[in-house]
Amino acid sequence: MSLRLQAITRDEHLAFVRSRPSASHMQVPSWGDVKPDWRAESLGWFDGQGRIVGAGLVLMRPLPKIKRYLAYLPEGPVIDWHAADLERWLDPMLAHLKERGAFTVKMGPPVVVRRWSADAVKAAIADPAARRLGDAEATTYEPAAFEVADRLRRMGWQRTEADSEDGFAAGQPRYVFQVPFAGRSLEEIQQGLNQQWRRNIKKADKAGVKVVRGGYDDLPAFYELYAETAGRDRFIPRPLPYFQRMWNALTAEDPDRMRLYLAHHDGEILAAATMLTVGGHVWYSYGASTSRRREVQPNNAIQWRMMTDAHELGTAVYDFRGITDTLDESNHLLGLLRFKVGAGGEAVEYLGEWDFPLNRVLHKALDLYMSRRG
């Protein structure tokens, strides 16, 4: 039975997402409003009875002077990735996007390949022979993911290789760190934290650190810390209007889609973080902190408050987002990996991002335009 694909309304798209256990926060209609430099369109897959059985948010970025587009489905689409006839899902999408003027289609299948327990990650960091996380023996493998990859290659899709030594490529992270919450009490989750995390949470509480939820008017305070963090950790910060647009777009769709948390101590904000929620999946999205008074441990305090609130929401997964896959002690991102591993949980490898060149000449310009993404 063939599937029919067509553009759908935002309401239809959102209703489908809400019918699923979870979907990426980059696959909800409002994410298109966060990216004004891209033209957003919601796509729906329909079965023979006219029911929506899949959906995707595609972002289209134009090449200058000609009406050709890079079509991007970040961490999507939301379809049956393990279907034996995967081309039945993807071929109509390619045809539709080609008609829309796409020269390349890029997507990020939300398919897990391997998982490493926190103990396995710590052992890999301590192993001088392991240069990257992928070199270490995984705790669990997902054989079906390799079948998906084989099907994509046979269809002509090409996996985008990471172009950064620290494992962070131009697209979405291939490696993330997640703490499973499903079926676990808050006490069990707390017991999964390492001793340093538990000590730091107690130390913050004893020092009088107070974590509160903020709102739109608190975004400039968050941004001040975020800009300081960018300078310290050597990354280019997004502008304040990006976060203001993100807040307005996401909370208009769902009041709990985006939250802001602030850690106060003696009248000063020492740390701040954003949290995103779609269905049973919660993401720690952006974090920021000052170098001052780090001894009162505001970062652990803010994470524990977010984890507590996520558990109260009934989340199945608390997601720390991207981690580096390099285990080199000289890499400045290794400290961030250690911090996330301290929360328990597991490192997770996804299938990565894949390209389908619809026009091979224009496809060569892909890296240039991906680097300009905002």
N, C-alpha and C positions, 0 to 999 in steps of 0.2 A: 504494500500500500504506500503510495507516494505521499509526501508531506507538502503542504502548500505554505509558502512563506510570503508575508506581506507586511507593510508598515502597520503598526497598531498605535492606538492612542496611549497617552501616559496612564490614564486610568486602567486600561486593559493590562498594560505592562505591570503596573503596581499591584493589581489584583493577582496576577500570576505569581509575582515574587512573594506576596503574602501567603500564597498557598503552599509555598515550599518551606522546608525546615530552615534553610538559609540560602543566601546568595551574597556575592561580593557587594560591598558598598559602592563599587564602581560599576555595578550592573543594575542600579535603580535609576528611574527616570530623572531624578533630581541631580544626579551626578553630571548630566549634560549641562545643567545650569552653572556648575562649578567651573566649566571649561568653555568660556565664551569664544575662544579662538578656534574652537572646533564646532562643526555643525552636527548636532545630535539627532539621532533617529532611533525609535524603538521598533524592533522587529519581532514578529510573532510567527511561530510554526503551528500550523493547524492540521489536525488529523482528518480522516474521512468523514467524521461526524461534525466537523466544524469547531472542535474544541481546541483551545490553545494548549499545546503540549510542550512548548519551549519558548523562550524569549531572550532577547539580547539588546543591550544598549550599544550602538555603534557610533563612534565619534569620527567625523570626517574632517581632515585638515587639508586645505587646498595648497597646491603648488602655486607660486606667484605667476601671474600673467596668463596661465592656462587653466582651464576648468577641469583639472584632474586632481584626485584626492587620495591621500593615505586614509584607509578605513581601519579603525582600531577598535577592538572589543576587549577592553582591559578585564582580565580575570573572568572571561566569559567566552561564548554565550552560555546561558543556562539551558542545557539540553541533555539528552541521554548520551553521555560520552562513551558509555560502554556498549552501545548498540553495535551489533555485528555488521550492520549496514550503515556505518557512520556517514558515508557519502550521501545517503538519503537526506541527512540533515544539512550537510555542509555545501553540497553542490548548489541547491537553490539559493543559499546565502551568497555564494560567489557570483552566481548569475545576476542576482538582484543588485549587488554592489557594483558589478561591472557596468550595469545599466545606469547606475548613479554616477559613473565617472571615476570609479576607484582604479588606481594603477597597482596598488598592493593592498592586500588584506592582512592585518596582523591581529592575532588573538592569543589569549592566555587560558588554555584549558584548565579548569579548576580540578585537576586530577592529581592525586597524591601518588608519588613513586616510592619513597622510602621514609622511614622515621627512625630517629635515634633518641633513646631515652636520655634524660639529663645526665645520668651516670656514664652513658656511652660517649656523650659529648665531652664531659670532663676528662674521661680516659683518653680521648682523641687529642685534646689540648695538651695533655701531659706526655703524649707519645711523640718523641722527636722524629720518628719516621713518617708521621702523618702531616703532610703539608696542607691538605685541604680536608674539609669534612667528608667529602665524597670518597676520600681514600680510606676512611674508617668503616669498619663493618657495621652495617645498619642493624638496628634492633628488630625491625620488621620491614618486609618488602611487600609491594602491591603488584603481583604478577600481571593483573589486568591492565595496569598502566603501560607496561611495555607493549601489550597488544594494541593499545590506543596509538602509541607512538609509531608502531609498524604500519598501522592503517593510514595514518596521516602521511607518512613518507610515500607510501604507494599511491596516494592521491595527488602527490606533488607538493605537499607542504614542506617547508624547510624550517628546522628549529633555529631560532636566533641564538647564537652563542654569546655568552657574557663577554663584554668588551672591557671589563675593568678588572684590575688585579685583585681588588678586594671583594669580588663576587657580586657587586652591584652594577648591573647593566643599565642601559638607558630606559628599559621598560620596568615592569613590576618585578618584585623580588621572587627569585626561584626558591630560595631557602627562607623559611620563617621559623619562629619559635612560638609554640602554642601550649596552653595549659588546658587539658580536658576537664570540664566541669560536670558533664552529664553523669547523673547518678552519684555524685559526691557531695557530702555535707561541707559547709564552710570550714568546719574543724578539720576535716580530712584534707582539704586544700591547704589549710594553714600548716598542717603537719608535713605536707609535701615541700614546703619552703625549706631552704637550707638554713643552718644555724645562724649564719651571718644575716640573712634576711630577717629572721625572727628577732634576733638581737637588735637590729637596726629599727625595726618597727616599734619595739618596746622603748628604745632610746628616744625616738622621735616623740612618742607619746609622753614620756617622762619629761622631755625638754619643753613640752607645751606646743608642739607643732599642731596646728589645726588645719584640716583639709576641708574645703567648702566647695560647693558647686557655684560656678560663675555663669554669666550670661554674655550677651552681645557686647554690653558696655565694658566688660572686663577683657575683651580681646586685645586692646592696646597694651595692657599690663602683661598679658601672655606674650605678646609680640616682642616686647622689650627683652624679656628673658630668652625668647627664641632667637633673636638676633645675636645676643651674647653667646648662646650655645653654638650658633653657626660659626662665629669667629673662633671659638675654642676648638670645635670639632672639625673645622675645615670643610664646610659645605656651603653652597650658595643658598641663602634663605629666600623663601617665597615672600612676596610683599604682603603687607597687612591687608590690603583690599582682597587678596585671595581668600584669607581666612574669614573675612566679613561676608564675602559672597558665599563661601562654603556654609557658614552658619545659617544665613538667610535661606539658602536653597534647601538644605537638608532638613532643617527644623520646620520649614513650611510643609514639607511632605509628611513628616512624622516628628512630633515634639521630642521624642527620645532618640532620633536618628543621630544627633550629635550632642555631646555634652562637653563642658569645660570644667576642669577641676583646678583649684589653686591651693597651694600649701603656704599658710601664713605662720610667721614666727616673730614675736615681738614687734608687730606692726609692719612687717615687711613680707612681701611675697618672695619666697625662695625658689619655688618650682611651680610649674603649671603643665597641664597635659590635656589633650583632647581624646575623647572616647567616641567611637562610632558603633552603632548597633543595627543589624539587619537580621530579623528572625532570631535564631538561636546562636548567632555568631557575634561576638563583641571584639572590636579591635582597639588596641592602644595605638592611636594614629600619630599624633605629634607630641613630643615632649620638649620641655625647656626648663632650664635651671640656671641659677647664678653660682659662681664659684665661692660666694661668701657663705659662711656658716654651714658648710657642708657637714660638719660634725654632728649636726642635729638630724641628719638623715631624712631630708624632706622627700627625696625621690622614692625611697621605700615606702614612706608614709602615704604618698599620693597613689602609688600603685596598689597598695593594699586597700585603700578606700575604693578605688575603681574596681578592683577584683570583688570586693564585698558587695558593691552595688550591682555589678554584673551578675553575681550569684543570685541576688535578690530578684533580678529580672528574669531568672530562669534560663540563663544562657547555657549552651552546651560546650562552647569553646571560648576561651579568652586568648586572644591572638596578639602577640607582641610585635607582629609584622616582621620586616626583614632582618636577617642576620647575615654577617659575612660568612663565607665558606672557607676563608683562609684561616689557618691556625698558626700563622707566623707571629711570634712573640713581639716583633717590631711593629706590627700593624696596629694603628691606633684604635681600630674597630674591635679588636679582640676583647678589650675591657667591657664593651657594650654587650658582647656575646656572653661573657662571664656573668654580667649582671642579670641578663634574661634567664640564663641557665639556673641561676639561684632560685628562681620561682618554681622550680620543679618542671614537670611537663616534658615536652619533647621537641627536638628539631624536626622539621618537616620539609621534605623536598617535593616541589611540584614539577609538573611536566615541562615547565618553562614556556616561553612565548614562541609562536610559530608564524611564519610568513607564507603567503601564497602570492607570487608575482603574477599579476594580470598583464603587466607591461614590463618586460625585462629591462628595457632601456631606462625607463623612469624609476624602476625599482632600485637602481644603483644610487639614486638620490635619497633613499630611505634613511640612512644613518644621519645625513645632514638635517633632515626635517624632524627626526626623532629627537635630535639634540636641542631643537628649538621648542620642544613641547613646554607649555606653561601650565 
